Amino acid sequence: MGKVDVCQSCGMPLNKEENWGTNADDSKTQEYCRFCFQNGKFTNPDLTMEKVIEKSVELSKKLWMPEDKAREIANNTIPKLKRWC
């Protein structure tokens, strides 16, 4: 699969190689970030889409985005990511 712009689990931008996760063979994956995917596995396999949305909203609020706007973006983006489809 080709390079994607955001982590297909949490939506984090993947514009820097240092943010990419790793496959089982320790190669880099351009589909998932280092926080979501390491050694070919999800770092938190029990994580739900709803929890990812809440984490995204909380982070966006800390970055000075109004909660309603953050929630709208998260609800429109995260469910469309590969991990949740």
C-alpha positions, 0 to 999 in steps of 0.5 A, a space after each residue: 500500500 502507498 503512503 497515507 497522510 494520517 495514521 489509519 487508527 488515530 488520524 495523527 499526521 504522518 508527515 515525518 518518518 519518525 512518526 511512523 509505526 513499525 512492522 513485525 520485521 522492524 521496517 516502518 509502516 506508513 499506515 499507522 503512527 508509532 503510538 498506535 502500531 509497533 512490532 506489527 501489532 496495535 499497541 492497544 488492541 482493545 481500544 475502541 473507536 469511541 475512545 480514540 474519538 474522545 482522546 482526539 477531542 481532548 487533545 484538540 481542546 488542549 490545542 485551543 480548538 473549541 470542543 464542538 468543532 473538535 468533536 465534529 472533525 473527529 466524528 467525521 474523520 476517525 470512523 473512516 480510517 482503515 482500522 475502524 472500517 
